[in-house]
Amino acid sequence: MNSQIINPDRRRFLGIAAAGLAAGAAQLLLSRLAAASASEAIRPFRIDIPQGALDDLRRRIAETRWPDKETVADGSQGNQLATLQKIVRHWGTDYDWRKIEARLNALPMFMTEIDGLDIHFIHVRSRHENALPLIVTHGWPGSIIEQLKIIDPLTNPTAHGADASDAFHLVIPSLPGFGFSGKPKEKGWNPDRIARAWAELMRRLGYTHYVAQGGDWGSPVSSAMARQGAAGLRGIHINLPATVPTEIAAVLASGKPAPADLSDKERAAFNALDLFYKKYRAYGAIMGTRPQAIGYGLTDSPVGLAAWIFDYNNGELERRLDRDDVLDNITLYWLTNSATSAARIYWETAGQSIVLAAAQKTSEISLPVAVSVFPHEVYRAPESWARKAYRNLAYFNEIEKGGHFAAWEQPALLSSELRAAFRPLRPVQ
């Protein structure tokens, strides 16, 4: 791909406009419009981490100053010392960043400036005719590495037992402040603003009919795109839906027991949320109020960063993912120095829970919404709540296995869900 792409329609416009002007005025118009085109340039991107940065990481790991052992026999105080030391020992000796670097560099990666910020993204087009464009958004403490395992199943479905008619063109951007995307220098980069940037990205790529998917922070971003009516967007799929009703949220906030009239599935969801808010959401509370304060430790100590991410949701990553998958992700945070800038998304949305229907303004979404519920998610959204939250709930399914990081943990299952959910939204051929 050329380092600069100018829309063919714009080229024709330049020629037509210039033809009717004097030479000097025409040249001025051409230069101004060319400058505008340059600001929308899509530039190829390649990762090339200096060896010195990897050597420094290993040195810092080797020089870690460890705390004393926890005073309990479980993980209720956080990462257990022996467990984390074992992981870090591997990270500082045998782990090889160059493997994931090569894997990423084998994919088509690009950079483009949107709203004053460089946005990094993977863009894999399917070889199948009439593939449906899909933009997929990761969350925290994830990155584009979350989605690597779904790329081939979605873009090359026939190699995975699916039909060519279910193929997708895939766009996977890095959230602002995450990975290789730029770090915002001003406040305001919340899901609504990111949603507008994603709509602009899809426009630049020439997609006039597409769908969106997300979990974790990708859920409010995708939902905001639907709520804003992004041009060309036909529907969304989310695997962490905002279904919690206002009256349930009020009870959760008060600390009172679950209402007596809840169904079994609603009560299970209530109990899971109650436990999550009381015990496992410390990271969200801290980053939502003091991202800069926690950021100093996360930026200066690789082991501090690893402990913070491995402890996510009471050790969700460690329990459900391969160790090197998680270390690939943590090392990406470290090498891009993005722990603090990524944490600020919590500050930007403080007080706006991503699972509360009112906070995410789900009643304003008119586009089709698809929901897949994985059993080990933060909470299992009941269909009764989902139908109240989304007036156009077009697809709802409960999956038999998997958790919060669905694309990472269960790529085949999530890919199957996306094919089924978006099949009705494909253009009629």
RALINHU-V950679 format. One record per helix or strand. SS is the DSSP state (alpha for helix, beta for strand). FROM is the first residue (numbers start at 1). LEN is the number of residues. If there is no record, write none. Layout:
# RALINHU-V950679
SS_FROM_LEN, SS_FROM_LEN
This chain:
# RALINHU-V950679
alpha_8_12, alpha_23_17, beta_42_3, alpha_51_12, alpha_81_13, alpha_97_9, beta_109_6, beta_117_8, beta_132_6, alpha_144_12, alpha_157_4, alpha_164_3, beta_168_6, alpha_191_14, beta_210_5, alpha_217_12, beta_233_6, beta_244_1, alpha_246_9, alpha_264_17, alpha_282_19, alpha_302_9, alpha_312_9, alpha_323_13, alpha_339_10, beta_356_1, alpha_362_3, beta_368_6, beta_376_1, alpha_383_7, beta_393_6, beta_403_1, alpha_406_4, alpha_411_15
